[in-house]
Amino acid sequence: MLFIISLCLPLHLRMMWKCAFPFLAALLTVGLAQVPGGVTDISANDEGVQAALKFAMEEYNKGTSDQYLFKVEEVIKAQVQVVEGFKYFLTVKISKTLCRKNTNVSRCPVITKPSMAQSYKCTFVVWDRSWLNDTQLLEQKCY
């Protein structure tokens, strides 16, 4: 196809096409690398990630029958997708704390005694549409 186009063009346009084509190809490659709506890695320190983690852990702690709170010990991976808001894909290590439910978890130490310690690797998917004041935990898996 490009060969046919180049044959139909005058010589000076063919030379310009040969110079412009590599530039356009590079531009297209860079543009396609970040697909709109694609999932992208994001810093664990991002404000949106922190809010999503807080929400996910509140929901997790509400849903367990355990009398003690769990909290995030490590963010293993954080990703975001822009889809009518922000969808956060979070992989974390959570651990059981010494604090009972209805306590401020940020001040709670993690249980380190081997016979009582519990840790899980969890994945959470949180959808945040802040302009609607709507945040949902779409998925939660811990193992």
PyMOL commands that set and color helices and strands:
alter all, ss='L'
color gray80, all
select helices_A, chain A and resi 2-8+11-33+47-63+105-107+130-132
alter helices_A, ss='H'
color red, helices_A
select strands_A, chain A and resi 39-41+68-82+86-100+119-129+134-142
alter strands_A, ss='S'
color yellow, strands_A
deselect
rebuild
show_as cartoon
